[in-house]
Amino acid sequence: MTREEAFELLKQHLKNENLVNHSLAVEAIMRGLAEELGEDVEQFGITGLLHDIDYDVTGDDPQRHSLLGAEILEKHGLPAGVVYAVKVHNEIHGLKRQSLLDKALYAADPASGFIIAAALVRPDKDLNNVQLKSLKKRFKEKAFARGASREQMAACSELGLELDQFLNIALESMKKIAPSLGLNG
């Protein structure tokens, strides 16, 4: 599946603009992680883009979230590794993260919301002006972006990355698409 086909599939299933932006942000982070780790950039990107494809239907049903998404992706012929990564990113199912793809998606998912929140609290709402230093400070503030699991982001260690390195990759990757996210001031 090409990136364009994946985006069309996402738009067929996900109508909420904020969730589409979240998917774009996770895609960007996953691409950055793939580059850093020497992995398949397209596969990582498409996995990030499609990871929440079922959320319009399962947002209020965490027990079904990611299982339905995995079914949708399997039906559309995505590779088993992509399907499993989507399934395992929801820790409620208790599945083991096995591949770098699984581990990257697990850490990238909350990082996108955390970084978007850091941009939105700025007076200029410009992602390009967010710095790693401020992310590190905000990371310690439990009340900031409460829904962005610090534990999940810290799982970047499973990728062999330090938290600072991971946050920097995520931030710089998201800056590349700031206009698409409406976060360019």
URVEN-V881148 format. One record per backbone hydrogen bond with DSSP energy under -1.0 kcal/mol. CO is the residue of the C=O (numbers start at 0). NH is the residue of the N-H. If there is no record, write none. Layout:
co=(CO	CO)
nh=(NH	NH)
This chain:
co=(1	2	3	4	5	6	7	8	9	15	16	17	18	19	20	21	22	23	24	25	26	27	28	29	30	31	32	33	39	40	41	42	43	44	45	49	51	53	53	54	57	60	60	63	63	65	66	67	68	69	70	71	72	73	78	79	80	81	82	83	84	89	90	98	99	100	101	102	103	104	107	109	110	111	112	113	114	115	116	118	125	126	130	131	132	133	134	137	140	144	146	148	149	152	153	154	155	155	156	161	162	163	164	165	166	167	168	169	170	173	174	176	177	178	182)
nh=(5	6	7	8	9	10	11	12	13	19	20	21	22	23	24	25	26	27	28	29	30	31	32	33	34	35	36	38	43	44	45	46	47	48	49	52	54	56	57	58	60	63	64	66	67	69	70	71	72	73	74	75	77	76	82	83	84	85	86	87	88	92	93	102	103	104	105	106	107	108	111	113	114	115	116	117	118	119	120	121	128	129	134	135	136	137	138	140	143	147	148	152	153	155	156	157	158	160	159	165	166	167	168	169	170	171	172	173	174	176	177	180	182	181	126)
